[in-house]
Every structure is written in C-alpha cells, then in structure tokens.
Amino acid sequence: MMTSVLTFVRNLPNTFIPIFVAVDIFALLPLFMAYTAGLPQKKTERVIRLSILTALLVSSGFLAVGEAIFTLLGITVDDFKIAGGLLLLVIAILEVVRSEERRGRVTDEGVGVVPIGVPLIVGPAVLTTLLVLMEHYGVGLTVTALLLNLLVVWIFFKNSALITRRLGKNGMMALSKLMAILLASIAVMMIRIGIENTVRLR
C-alpha cells in the first residue's frame, strides 16, 4: 500500500507538468482578463465557475470515450502518440510565433463556457495530452493531475489582476513563450517514443 502511494506521488509531476504546459495559463490569463473586462465582480466569479466546470466536463468526457474511439477506429497508442505529438508541435509553433491577442472583448457570462472553458482552457493540446498520459500512467494519475491544474487555473483567474500587475505584460509574454517551447519539447518526445515503439514492434 505504502509503495503504491509513493509511486503515485513520484509519478504525479510527470502528469501534472505536461497538462500545465498544455493549458499555458500565462497565455490564457490575459485573454481571460480581456473577456471579463467591465464585468461586475459577481458576474466575473460566475464566468470563472462556468469555465472551470465546462473544462472539467469536456475533458472528463473525452477521457471516458477516448479508449472506445481507439478500439473503434483501430488506432494504436503509438499511432496516437505520433499524431498527437505532431498536433502539439504545430500548436506550440503557432504559440511561439503569435505576436498579438486575436480575441476581442465581450461582456456576456456565456464566455465562461465558450471560448474560455473550451477551447482556451481545454483545447486540442490539453485533450491530446490527457489521452496520451492516460495510456502511460492510468486514469487515477491523469485525473488527479487534471484536477490540480484546474485548481491552478481557478487560483490564477481569481487573482488575475494582482498576478498581471506583478509580472507585467512582458513577463506574461515571456512565460507564455517558454511554455510553448516546453510544449514543443514534449511533442517531439511523444513523436520519438511513438516511432521507436512502432519500429520495435516490426
């Protein structure tokens, strides 16, 4: 029992960090502030609740049906690692070269569902990462890491003004680019492992 707990704790960073990188809270935070600018405090808090709940439901649902989709389409884990890695690499490259925010300001609480909940918190990068991590580490570790990351997002959203003032626009941008580079590194690792396993099986 103790060994299982220690293994769980030791592997938790291996699941938490890839999801944290995929979410990229430092790129997400300025967008959240742009969408909620001008909203009263109570409405902003409702947006936060809606966004976290939406992200949780979508990601949990995707994890629940992911294995069934693999079986139905005849996709192997290594196929998904290669395809998912390529997708993450493209997303990371686009994030690195992006020079400005492309979304405008709105004043509707519904932004908590779309686009903040999906696809800003839970987008292609996060969904791909979740499925790959589940195959590597199982449901328990993956879901725990997901919940911890959503808690981090909630904390950042609740303290968005303070965090932005402390880091500044340039600091936020620099951290966002660093997250994108880390995401690209994870993508390359996934592609490499997928190709190595496919070649080994042949």
N, C-alpha and C positions, 0 to 999 in steps of 0.2 A: 504493500500500500504506500509506504513512505517512498519507495523507489519510483512508483508511478507519479506521485506528486512532484518529486524532484525533477523527473523527466519532463513533466508538463510545464513546470516553471522555467526550466532550462530552454525549452523549445518555444516558449511564448514570444520572446523577442523576434524569433525567426518568422513568426506570423504577423506580429504587430507592425514591425518596421515596413514590410512591403505594402501593407494596406495604408499605413500612414503616408508613405511616399506617393502612392497612387491617388489618395484623396487630395494631397497637396493643399493643406489648409492655408498656406501663405499666399497662394494664388486665389483661393476661394474667398478669403476674408474680405478683400477689397470689393469683390463682386457682391457679397452679402450686404456690405455697407451701402453700396450703390443702389441695390434693390430696396433696402429698407429706409433709405434717407427720407426724412419727412414723415415717417410713420410715428404715431404715438407709441409710448413705451409698451402699453398693453398689447397693441397690435404687433409690435416687433417681437414680443415674447411669444405670441401666438404663431408667428411665422417660424420662429425657432423650433417650437414644438412640432409644428406640421412638417418641417423639413427633416428633422431627426426621425420622426415616426415614418415618413414616406421612405426615407433611405433604409430604415430597418426592414420595413415590409418588403420592399423591392429586392433588397439583397438576400433576405431570408428565403423569399420565394424562388429566387434564381438558384440558390444553393440547393433547395429542395428538389428542383426538377432537372438540375444540371446533369446528374448521373443518368437519369432516364433519357435525356437527349443524346448523351454519348452512346448509350445502348441502341437507341432507335436509329441513329444515323451511322452506326458502325465506326464511330470516331474513337481512336485510342487516346490514352492520356498523353503520349508523346506527340501525337498529331496536334493536340490542343496546346501543348507547351510551345510548339514551334509557331503555330498560328497566333496564339495569344502573345507570344514574345514579339512577333513581327508587329502586331497591332499596338502593343505597348511602346515599342520603339518608335513607331510613327507618331503616336500621341506625344511622346517625350520630345521628339524633334520639333513638332509643331509648337509645343510649350516653350522650348528654348528660343525659337525664332519669333514668337509672338511679341510684338512691341507695344501693344496697347490693348486696353479692355474694349471689347466689341459690344457690350451689352448696355442698354440704356436704363434709365431709372423709371420705376413704376411704383405705384402706391397701392397695390392690391395684395391682401393677405394670401391670396392663392399662389403667390410666388414661392411660398414655403413648400408647396408640392412640386410645381414645375415653374422655373427651372432649378431652384435651389436644391430641393430634395433629390430630384432626378432631372437632368444628368450632372449637376455640379458636384454634389456630394458623392452620389453613386452613379458613375458613368461607366463607359466601356473599360477603362483601365482598372477600376475597382472590381467590377464583375469578373473580368478575366483573372485578376489576381486571386480573388476568392475561390474560384473553381480550381485553379492550379494548387493553391495552398491546401484545399480540402483533400485533394488527391495525395498530397505529400504528407500532411500532418493530421488529417482526420477532421471530423465535424467539430469536436469539442474545442480544440485549439483555435480553429478558424473562426468559429462563432464568438469565442471569448475575445479574440483579437479585434474582431469587428465591433463588438460592444464597447470595448475600451477606446477604439478610435472614434466611435460616435460620441462617447463621453468627452473626448478631447475636443471634437468639433463643437459640442454644446458649450463647453467652457470658453472656447475662443469666441464663439458667437455672443455669449453673454457679456464678455469683456472686450468686445471688438474695438470700441473707441479707445480704451486705455492701451491695448496692445498696439494698435496702429500708431498712436502718438509716440509710444516708446520706441518702436522700430523705425518709424518713418517710411515714406514711400520707397526710397531707395533700398532700405533694409528689407522691406517686404519683397521687393522685386528680386533682390539678390538671393534671398532664401528660396523663393519660388523657382528660380533658375537652378539652384543647387538641387532641389527636389526633382526637377526634371532630369538632371544629369544622373542622379541616383536611380530614377525610374528607367532610364535608358540602359544603365548598367545591369539592372535586374532583368530587363527584357533580353539583353544579349546572353545572360546566364541561362535563361529559360530556353532560348533557341539552341544554345550549345548543348544543354542537357538532353533536350528532345532529339537532336540529331545524333548525339553519341549513343543514346539508348536505341534509336531506330537502327543504326548501323550495327550495334552489338547483337540485336535480335536476328539480323540477317546472317 
